Amino acid sequence: MDIIKIQNLEIFAHHGVFPEENVLGQKFIVTAALYTDTRTAGKTDELTASIHYGEISQQIEQFLTTHTFKLLERAAESLAEMLLLNTPKLEKIRLEIKKPWAPVGLPLETVSVEIERSWHTAYIALGSNIGDKERYLNQAVDSLRRTPCCDVIRVSSFLVTKPYGVTDQDDFLNGCLKLRTLLTPRELLESLHKIEQEAGRERKIHWGPRTLDLDIIFYDDLILEEEDLCIPHIDMQNRDFVLKPLHEIAPYKHHPCSRKTVWEMLDSLEHV
């Protein structure tokens, strides 16, 4: 990916743990590496096809002078999020905020915080087999659309499927969606659990009836194994109620472990 870089932008602002820093203010130095595709701009010479570094510099200056943060970490996190949410074509940002007048009582050139943040693509499986199933799934999609730092890109159609695991229960309505998000996998999982709880989800029986079930199937090409979170979903390749709607919106998405596409996994499952 291409990079547009703003190097050592000087801004006088009011950030710091000590009250006098917030009152008197001090100099901060910002460097931002903006990851984007400059190919079209390079071919056409059109500024609208790229990211306007002058406008970004003005946005950085305005944001840091109209907000006050105690920590450089909070200033950097908030600034990166604002730029990613408000800048078309910006896929990733590496941001460094330097504080040359840090009150540490010792001679130093500068202290700084540097972070890297980006958009991620996640695929979420949806399911319900209690009450008005379609309403629960549509509410979940709407809730994700309203979730900060999330953008629902595509939603599959919903299909009726037989229960999996515990078969003595009502049929499920299932679907999948493609999500663009700034949330980490853990933050995304917490958001999904909150949406489930709002729908009255109760975790009484494993694989049992539920008003709403939301699972992270893929998160970029991440491979993650934690006690309560495995990405890709550990059993997705055996679940046609996941693969069928996922195939509708992402048939050529590769599983990062097996390298099989969704189409190949579904084909293998249907021919068992």
FILUM-133047 format. One record per residue (C-alpha): residue in three letters; y, z, x. Coordinates in nm, 4 decimals, padded with zeros to 6 digits. Layout:
BEGIN
residuo_north_up_east
ALA_Y_Z_X;
...
end
This chain:
BEGIN
residuo_north_up_east
MET_00.0000_00.0000_00.0000;
ASP_00.3519_-00.0775_00.1197;
ILE_00.6093_00.1900_00.2047;
ILE_00.9832_00.2130_00.1484;
LYS_01.1195_00.5000_00.3575;
ILE_01.4345_00.7064_00.3226;
GLN_01.4793_00.8940_00.6489;
ASN_01.6783_01.2161_00.6960;
LEU_01.9002_01.2102_00.3878;
GLU_02.1494_01.4995_00.4259;
ILE_02.2255_01.7058_00.1150;
PHE_02.4252_02.0251_00.0715;
ALA_02.2506_02.2386_-00.1896;
HIS_02.1747_02.5974_-00.2952;
HIS_01.8103_02.6849_-00.2374;
GLY_01.6631_02.9949_-00.0753;
VAL_01.5084_03.3352_-00.1278;
PHE_01.8235_03.5269_-00.0355;
PRO_02.1077_03.5499_-00.2927;
GLU_02.3692_03.4418_-00.0390;
GLU_02.1805_03.1142_00.0134;
ASN_02.2074_03.0396_-00.3566;
VAL_02.5799_03.1225_-00.3582;
LEU_02.7039_02.9777_-00.0274;
GLY_02.4628_02.6849_-00.0003;
GLN_02.3451_02.5039_00.3109;
LYS_02.2317_02.1692_00.4451;
PHE_01.8911_02.0214_00.3633;
ILE_01.7426_01.7050_00.5113;
VAL_01.5088_01.4939_00.2997;
THR_01.2696_01.2211_00.4081;
ALA_01.0827_01.0284_00.1406;
ALA_00.8113_00.7663_00.1889;
LEU_00.7745_00.5674_-00.1332;
TYR_00.4391_00.3933_-00.1755;
THR_00.4569_00.0773_-00.3832;
ASP_00.3673_-00.2925_-00.3851;
THR_00.6540_-00.4919_-00.2319;
ARG_00.4745_-00.8279_-00.2412;
THR_00.6647_-00.9709_-00.5392;
ALA_01.0005_-00.8556_-00.4044;
GLY_00.9122_-01.0005_-00.0666;
LYS_00.8317_-01.3357_-00.2228;
THR_01.1213_-01.3561_-00.4717;
ASP_01.4032_-01.1591_-00.3051;
GLU_01.4539_-00.9843_-00.6424;
LEU_01.5632_-00.6200_-00.6231;
THR_01.4195_-00.5473_-00.9696;
ALA_01.0728_-00.6255_-00.8328;
SER_01.0951_-00.3348_-00.5894;
ILE_01.2216_00.0246_-00.5768;
HIS_01.5982_00.0601_-00.5261;
TYR_01.6248_00.3058_-00.2354;
GLY_01.9967_00.3553_-00.3035;
GLU_01.9246_00.4740_-00.6580;
ILE_01.6420_00.6955_-00.5330;
SER_01.8760_00.8549_-00.2773;
GLN_02.1254_00.9283_-00.5533;
GLN_01.8513_01.0787_-00.7718;
ILE_01.7345_01.3032_-00.4863;
GLU_02.0899_01.4214_-00.4219;
GLN_02.1602_01.4873_-00.7896;
PHE_01.8320_01.6711_-00.8451;
LEU_01.8658_01.9011_-00.5455;
THR_02.2315_01.9817_-00.6163;
THR_02.1824_02.0538_-00.9881;
HIS_01.8755_02.2759_-00.9478;
THR_01.8252_02.5983_-00.7538;
PHE_01.4875_02.6989_-00.6130;
LYS_01.3854_02.9972_-00.4036;
LEU_01.1142_02.8127_-00.2110;
LEU_01.1114_02.4789_-00.0321;
GLU_00.7621_02.4371_-00.1750;
ARG_00.8974_02.4512_-00.5319;
ALA_01.1868_02.2201_-00.4494;
ALA_00.9537_01.9612_-00.2953;
GLU_00.6977_01.9829_-00.5780;
SER_00.9595_01.9492_-00.8506;
LEU_01.1410_01.6647_-00.6768;
ALA_00.8211_01.4681_-00.6150;
GLU_00.7143_01.5077_-00.9782;
MET_01.0536_01.3962_-01.1079;
LEU_01.0520_01.0829_-00.8930;
LEU_00.6944_00.9881_-00.9818;
LEU_00.7610_01.0323_-01.3535;
ASN_01.0875_00.8393_-01.3540;
THR_01.0404_00.5596_-01.1010;
PRO_00.8594_00.2449_-01.2158;
LYS_00.6213_00.0962_-00.9558;
LEU_00.6089_00.4229_-00.7558;
GLU_00.2417_00.5073_-00.7024;
LYS_00.2627_00.7775_-00.4372;
ILE_00.5269_00.9726_-00.2499;
ARG_00.5231_01.1624_00.0789;
LEU_00.8163_01.3983_00.0777;
GLU_00.9569_01.6284_00.3464;
ILE_01.2418_01.8727_00.2936;
LYS_01.3848_02.0265_00.6118;
LYS_01.5978_02.3394_00.6287;
PRO_01.7878_02.3413_00.9617;
TRP_01.9797_02.6625_00.8890;
ALA_01.6822_02.8750_00.7846;
PRO_01.7717_03.2489_00.8106;
VAL_01.4860_03.3652_01.0337;
GLY_01.6937_03.5461_01.2971;
LEU_01.5521_03.3338_01.5794;
PRO_01.6601_03.0072_01.7419;
LEU_01.4906_02.7063_01.5841;
GLU_01.5625_02.3420_01.5142;
THR_01.4332_02.3312_01.1567;
VAL_01.1682_02.4509_00.9137;
SER_01.0250_02.2127_00.6588;
VAL_00.7728_02.1539_00.3823;
GLU_00.5960_01.8182_00.3575;
ILE_00.3817_01.7183_00.0600;
GLU_00.2072_01.4072_-00.0669;
ARG_00.1671_01.3467_-00.4388;
SER_00.0444_01.0451_-00.6343;
TRP_-00.0760_00.9094_-00.9646;
HIS_-00.4496_00.9348_-01.0292;
THR_-00.6792_00.7557_-01.2722;
ALA_-00.9235_00.9643_-01.4724;
TYR_-01.1765_00.8719_-01.7390;
ILE_-01.2355_01.1279_-02.0137;
ALA_-01.5300_01.1377_-02.2557;
LEU_-01.4617_01.2636_-02.6083;
GLY_-01.7122_01.3933_-02.8629;
SER_-01.7268_01.5794_-03.1948;
ASN_-01.9997_01.6604_-03.4477;
ILE_-01.8375_01.9192_-03.6778;
GLY_-01.5992_01.8589_-03.9658;
ASP_-01.3627_01.5619_-03.9627;
LYS_-01.4876_01.4177_-03.6353;
GLU_-01.2532_01.1214_-03.6195;
ARG_-00.9525_01.3438_-03.6802;
TYR_-01.0573_01.5746_-03.3943;
LEU_-01.0931_01.2812_-03.1534;
ASN_-00.7602_01.1282_-03.2558;
GLN_-00.5904_01.4671_-03.2201;
ALA_-00.7347_01.4986_-02.8686;
VAL_-00.5938_01.1575_-02.7728;
ASP_-00.2534_01.2527_-02.9141;
SER_-00.2618_01.5875_-02.7317;
LEU_-00.3306_01.4141_-02.4010;
ARG_-00.0433_01.1746_-02.4695;
ARG_00.1827_01.4789_-02.5075;
THR_00.0454_01.6590_-02.2011;
PRO_00.3049_01.6676_-01.9212;
CYS_00.2271_01.4385_-01.6284;
CYS_-00.0337_01.2438_-01.8269;
ASP_-00.0255_00.8896_-01.9634;
VAL_-00.3082_00.7587_-02.1821;
ILE_-00.3650_00.3963_-02.0776;
ARG_-00.6555_00.2854_-02.2962;
VAL_-00.8846_00.4324_-02.5623;
SER_-01.2269_00.2990_-02.6599;
SER_-01.3466_00.2596_-03.0140;
PHE_-01.5478_00.5532_-03.1515;
LEU_-01.9216_00.5274_-03.2093;
VAL_-02.1783_00.7403_-03.3909;
THR_-02.4557_00.8702_-03.1637;
LYS_-02.7560_01.0964_-03.1920;
PRO_-02.7234_01.4490_-03.0446;
TYR_-02.8285_01.4989_-02.6822;
GLY_-03.0170_01.8035_-02.5526;
VAL_-03.0285_02.0117_-02.8716;
THR_-03.1303_01.7501_-03.1297;
ASP_-03.1350_01.9702_-03.4412;
GLN_-02.7698_01.9112_-03.5301;
ASP_-02.5410_01.6541_-03.6891;
ASP_-02.4689_01.3155_-03.5291;
PHE_-02.1773_01.2918_-03.2865;
LEU_-01.8735_01.0675_-03.2857;
ASN_-01.8006_00.9686_-02.9248;
GLY_-01.5415_00.7768_-02.7281;
CYS_-01.3757_00.7458_-02.3869;
LEU_-01.0227_00.7037_-02.2621;
LYS_-00.8490_00.6015_-01.9422;
LEU_-00.5830_00.8423_-01.8236;
ARG_-00.3151_00.8159_-01.5575;
THR_-00.2170_01.1609_-01.4386;
LEU_-00.0340_01.3640_-01.1765;
LEU_-00.2535_01.6664_-01.2498;
THR_-00.5170_01.7869_-01.0046;
PRO_-00.8786_01.7895_-01.1285;
ARG_-00.8571_02.1649_-01.1877;
GLU_-00.5278_02.1350_-01.3762;
LEU_-00.6701_01.8498_-01.5830;
LEU_-00.9799_02.0550_-01.6679;
GLU_-00.7603_02.3448_-01.7812;
SER_-00.5592_02.1093_-02.0015;
LEU_-00.8783_01.9717_-02.1579;
HIS_-01.0064_02.3236_-02.2280;
LYS_-00.6769_02.4109_-02.3946;
ILE_-00.7011_02.1047_-02.6201;
GLU_-01.0610_02.1987_-02.7072;
GLN_-00.9546_02.5524_-02.7974;
GLU_-00.6747_02.4213_-03.0178;
ALA_-00.9420_02.2250_-03.2054;
GLY_-01.1436_02.5438_-03.2604;
ARG_-01.4076_02.4764_-02.9950;
GLU_-01.6537_02.7647_-02.9536;
ARG_-01.8949_02.7695_-02.6587;
LYS_-02.1945_02.9471_-02.8138;
ILE_-02.4893_02.7135_-02.7537;
HIS_-02.5284_02.4816_-02.4548;
TRP_-02.5317_02.1244_-02.5879;
GLY_-02.4792_02.2739_-02.9329;
PRO_-02.2482_02.1703_-03.2209;
ARG_-01.8788_02.1499_-03.1382;
THR_-01.5540_02.0441_-03.3000;
LEU_-01.4398_01.8804_-02.9794;
ASP_-01.5897_01.8155_-02.6380;
LEU_-01.3815_01.6704_-02.3537;
ASP_-01.5355_01.5918_-02.0138;
ILE_-01.3955_01.4432_-01.6951;
ILE_-01.6242_01.1515_-01.6084;
PHE_-01.4336_01.0013_-01.3143;
TYR_-01.1210_01.1040_-01.1222;
ASP_-01.0300_00.8174_-00.8896;
ASP_-01.3333_00.7934_-00.6579;
LEU_-01.3431_01.1683_-00.6037;
ILE_-01.6737_01.3442_-00.5414;
LEU_-01.6376_01.7129_-00.6225;
GLU_-01.9001_01.9849_-00.6652;
GLU_-01.7840_02.3257_-00.7826;
GLU_-01.9514_02.5908_-00.9943;
ASP_-01.7805_02.4823_-01.3165;
LEU_-01.6609_02.1324_-01.2310;
CYS_-01.8566_01.8343_-01.1004;
ILE_-01.6938_01.4939_-01.0617;
PRO_-01.8302_01.2386_-01.1366;
HIS_-01.9913_01.4032_-01.4389;
ILE_-02.3346_01.5065_-01.3204;
ASP_-02.5343_01.3555_-01.6103;
MET_-02.3214_01.0589_-01.7160;
GLN_-02.5726_00.7967_-01.5994;
ASN_-02.8249_00.9311_-01.8536;
ARG_-02.5897_00.9359_-02.1520;
ASP_-02.5470_00.6184_-02.3528;
PHE_-02.2858_00.7948_-02.5669;
VAL_-02.0722_00.8134_-02.2510;
LEU_-02.1641_00.4783_-02.0963;
LYS_-02.1198_00.2664_-02.4102;
PRO_-01.7548_00.3570_-02.4823;
LEU_-01.6810_00.3713_-02.1095;
HIS_-01.8247_00.0222_-02.0701;
GLU_-01.5793_-00.0971_-02.3352;
ILE_-01.2751_00.0049_-02.1303;
ALA_-01.4049_00.0004_-01.7689;
PRO_-01.7271_-00.2013_-01.7316;
TYR_-01.6776_-00.2638_-01.3583;
LYS_-01.5739_00.0833_-01.2541;
HIS_-01.8056_00.1934_-00.9710;
HIS_-01.9774_00.5290_-00.9513;
PRO_-01.8585_00.6699_-00.6147;
CYS_-02.2065_00.8015_-00.5274;
SER_-02.4504_00.5344_-00.6444;
ARG_-02.1909_00.2527_-00.6218;
LYS_-02.3353_00.1142_-00.9469;
THR_-02.0907_-00.0185_-01.2022;
VAL_-02.0736_00.1247_-01.5519;
TRP_-02.2263_-00.2023_-01.6711;
GLU_-02.5205_-00.1624_-01.4315;
MET_-02.5782_00.2010_-01.5299;
LEU_-02.5755_00.1140_-01.9002;
ASP_-02.8071_-00.1814_-01.8457;
SER_-03.0531_00.0383_-01.6526;
LEU_-03.0474_00.3030_-01.9260;
GLU_-03.1064_00.0520_-02.2048;
HIS_-03.4082_-00.0931_-02.0236;
VAL_-03.5848_00.2346_-01.9471;
end
